[in-house]
Amino acid sequence: MANWSKVLTARDSGERLTSQGQIVSVSSRLKRSAIKLDPEQQFQTIIGFGGAFTEAAAYTLSRMSPEKRDEAIRSYFDPEHGLGYTIGRVHIHSCDFALENYTYVEDHDTELNSFDISRDRKWVLPLIHDAVKTAGQDITMLASPWSPPAWMKTNGEMNNGGQLKPEFRDAWALYYTKFIKAYREEGVPIWGITVQNEPAAVQTWDSCIYSGEEERDFVRDYLGPTMHREGLADVNILIWDHNRDLMVERASAVLSDPEAAKYVWGTGFHWYVSEEFENVGKVHDLFPDKHLLFTEGCKEGGAKFGSWTNGEHYGRNMIGDLNQWTEGYLDWNLILDETGGPNHVNNLCDAPIIADTKTNTLHYNISYYYIGHFSKYIIPGAVRIGVNSGNAVLGTTAFRNPDGSIAAVVMNETDEQQAFSLVLGTEGVSEVLPAHSIATYIIK
C-alpha cells in the first residue's frame, strides 16, 4: 500500500498549508463521487513556479530590516520551509513596477556602446542572487521588455503605446542580447525572453504595440537571427506575453510561418480579461511541438489584505491552465509595499506577500498559501497525469514527480463541504473538503 498524506488550507478552520499527516487508504471500491488518478495518461512536463523580480519588489525589500528581507526571500525560495520557487521573471529596463522610466543606454546610441545595467545592481540583482542562494540552485529566468527606449518609438516616449520604428529593429534586437550577456556576466543566466510584454495594449505606463504580423516579422527577420548570430541560440524566445482571449490568433499569426516558428520556444500568456482556459489548450492542439508558459498574473487595485477570493482566483487559474498543457506559472511582483506599489504611474496591485515598510511587517496573503499547494509539491520535471473526475464541483489537477511520488491538488470554491473519494489504482481515500479550501494529496 502507498503512503497517503495531505496538506490543507481552509478559510474557516485556520489551516494554512497545514500538514494533516498521513491518511489511511482503503480499497478503491469507494461509494463517494470518485476522482480517479491515471498515471498511464501523461501530458506536459513542469518547468517550475515563481514570480517577478521587479524593481518595485527589490526596492521595497531594501526598505525592510535585513531579517525581514531574508524572511521574505526564504518564504518564497527555500525548498523546504518556503514555497520552493525555481523560476523568475525580470524586466528589461523599466516597467510600471519601477520607480521611473529608465533604459540601459544613452539617447540615440544606435550602436548601444553605452549599454550599462548598473542600475540593476542596486536592488534587482542582489535580490536575485540572494534568492538563488536560498533556492540552492539557479533560477530559471525569463526576461521581458515593456518598451524600447523612447527614441526608438513612433510616439517618442516609453509610455502610452506607440510602436518600434522600423529603422531601429536591428538595434532593438541587439539590445536583448546585450541584456542577456550583461546578466550572464553578473552570474544570472537568462533562460528565455519574451518579445514584448502585452503587445496589444496601449498602457499609461511602459508599453509598445505589435500586431501579429509585426511580431512575426520581428522574430523572423531580426530577433531570431540576431540571437543566433550573437551565440545565444540556447536562449528561448516566447511570443505574445498577453491575455488568453487573443492568444490563439497571435500564436497562429506567428507560428504558422515556419521561418518565424523555428526561433520560437512557445507562447507566454497572462490571466487578465478572461478565464478562457480552453484557448490555452487550443494553442497546444494547433502547435503541439511548441510550449506554453503562464508569464504574469496578479490582482489589481492595490494591496488586499487577507482576501480569500484572491487566493481562490490563483487556485482556479492554476488548475485551469495546468490542465491545458501549461508548463510553468509565473506570478507578478514577488513583494509590494503596503499601498500595492511602488508603481511609477500608480497602477497599484496586490502580491502574495505585502511588506509594510512603515511597521517592518510582512503580511502573507491567502494567495501565498494557494500558490504553495502547487509550488511546494509539484517539482520541476513533474509530468501531469490523467484525472477522471466524477465530481463536477471540485477543481483537480495531478502530477507524477521525478521521484515517483504523485501530487494531486483538489480545490473547493463552494460554500458547502464536499465529500469525495480520491482513487489511485486499487486503493483510495474517502475525504471531505471544507467550504472554501484547497488540499494537496501526496502519494508515495
VENVENNOR-V359569 format. One record per backbone hydrogen bond with DSSP energy under -1.0 kcal/mol. NH is the residue of the N-H (numbers start at 1). CO is the residue of the C=O. E is the energy in kcal/mol with one decimal. If there is no record, write none. Layout:
BEGIN
nh = [NH,NH]
co = [CO,CO]
e = [E,E]
END
This chain:
BEGIN
nh = [5,6,7,8,9,10,11,18,20,23,26,28,30,35,36,37,38,41,43,46,47,50,52,53,54,56,58,59,60,61,62,63,64,69,70,71,72,73,74,75,76,77,78,82,83,84,85,86,87,88,89,90,92,94,109,110,112,115,116,120,122,125,127,128,129,130,131,132,133,134,135,136,137,140,142,143,144,152,153,154,160,165,168,169,172,173,174,175,176,177,178,179,180,181,182,183,184,185,187,188,191,192,193,194,195,197,198,201,207,209,210,215,216,217,218,219,220,221,222,223,224,226,227,228,229,230,231,232,235,236,238,239,241,241,247,250,251,252,253,254,255,256,257,260,261,262,263,264,265,266,267,268,269,270,274,277,279,281,282,283,284,285,286,287,290,291,293,294,295,296,301,307,311,312,313,314,315,316,317,318,319,320,321,322,323,324,325,326,327,329,330,331,332,334,336,337,340,344,346,348,349,350,354,355,356,357,360,361,363,365,368,370,371,372,373,374,375,376,378,381,382,383,384,385,386,386,388,390,395,397,399,400,401,404,406,407,408,409,410,411,412,418,420,421,422,423,424,427,428,429,431,433,436,437,438,439,440,441,442,443,444]
co = [442,21,440,18,438,15,436,8,6,4,428,426,28,421,388,423,386,38,384,382,327,329,332,89,52,97,54,55,56,57,58,60,61,65,66,67,68,69,70,71,72,73,74,78,75,78,76,49,49,140,51,142,144,102,106,108,109,112,104,117,119,120,123,124,125,126,127,128,129,130,131,132,132,86,88,192,90,149,150,163,203,152,165,166,168,169,170,171,172,173,174,175,176,177,178,179,180,181,184,183,141,141,236,143,238,145,241,198,158,162,199,211,212,213,214,215,216,217,218,218,219,222,223,224,225,226,228,227,232,191,193,266,239,268,244,246,247,248,249,250,251,252,254,257,257,258,260,261,237,237,291,239,293,242,272,275,276,277,278,279,280,281,282,283,287,265,267,328,269,269,348,304,307,308,309,310,311,312,313,314,315,316,317,318,319,321,322,321,292,48,294,50,297,52,353,341,337,96,343,346,340,299,363,336,361,355,356,356,354,352,365,366,367,368,369,371,371,372,374,46,379,400,44,398,38,41,36,34,411,409,407,383,405,401,443,399,441,397,439,395,437,433,431,33,429,35,427,424,26,422,420,418,414,412,9,410,7,408,5,406,3]
e = [-2.3,-1.5,-2.2,-2.6,-2.4,-1.6,-2.2,-2.7,-3.5,-3.0,-3.2,-1.8,-2.3,-3.2,-2.9,-3.2,-3.0,-1.3,-2.4,-3.0,-3.8,-2.3,-2.4,-2.9,-1.5,-2.3,-2.5,-3.1,-2.3,-2.2,-1.5,-1.1,-1.3,-2.7,-2.4,-2.1,-2.4,-2.1,-2.8,-2.6,-1.1,-3.0,-1.9,-1.4,-1.4,-1.1,-2.6,-2.4,-1.6,-2.5,-1.3,-2.6,-2.7,-1.9,-1.6,-1.5,-1.2,-1.4,-2.0,-1.5,-1.5,-3.0,-1.5,-2.2,-2.9,-2.3,-2.2,-2.6,-2.2,-2.0,-2.7,-1.8,-1.0,-2.6,-2.6,-2.3,-2.2,-1.9,-1.8,-2.7,-1.6,-3.1,-2.3,-1.5,-2.8,-2.2,-2.1,-1.5,-1.2,-1.0,-2.2,-2.2,-2.6,-2.4,-2.4,-2.6,-2.2,-2.1,-1.9,-2.8,-1.9,-1.9,-2.8,-2.1,-1.9,-2.8,-2.5,-1.5,-2.3,-3.1,-2.1,-2.7,-2.4,-2.7,-2.4,-2.4,-2.7,-2.8,-1.6,-2.8,-2.2,-2.4,-2.6,-2.1,-2.8,-2.1,-1.7,-3.2,-1.8,-2.5,-3.0,-2.1,-1.6,-1.7,-1.2,-2.2,-2.6,-2.3,-2.3,-2.0,-3.0,-1.4,-1.2,-1.2,-3.2,-1.7,-1.8,-1.5,-2.6,-1.2,-2.5,-2.6,-1.7,-2.7,-1.6,-2.1,-1.7,-1.5,-2.1,-2.0,-1.7,-2.6,-2.5,-2.3,-2.2,-2.0,-2.1,-2.2,-2.3,-1.0,-2.2,-1.6,-1.2,-2.2,-2.2,-1.8,-2.3,-3.0,-2.1,-2.8,-2.4,-2.4,-2.6,-2.6,-2.1,-1.8,-1.1,-1.6,-2.9,-1.7,-2.0,-3.2,-1.7,-1.9,-1.2,-2.9,-1.8,-2.0,-2.0,-1.7,-2.3,-3.0,-2.5,-2.9,-3.1,-1.1,-1.4,-1.4,-3.2,-3.1,-1.1,-2.2,-2.7,-1.7,-1.2,-1.9,-2.6,-1.8,-2.6,-3.0,-2.6,-2.5,-2.4,-2.2,-2.0,-1.0,-3.1,-3.1,-2.0,-1.7,-2.5,-2.9,-3.2,-2.4,-2.6,-2.6,-2.6,-2.9,-2.9,-2.6,-3.0,-2.7,-2.6,-2.0,-2.3,-2.8,-3.0,-1.9,-2.3,-2.2,-3.1,-3.1,-1.6,-1.8,-2.5,-2.9,-2.2,-3.1,-2.5,-2.8,-2.7]
END
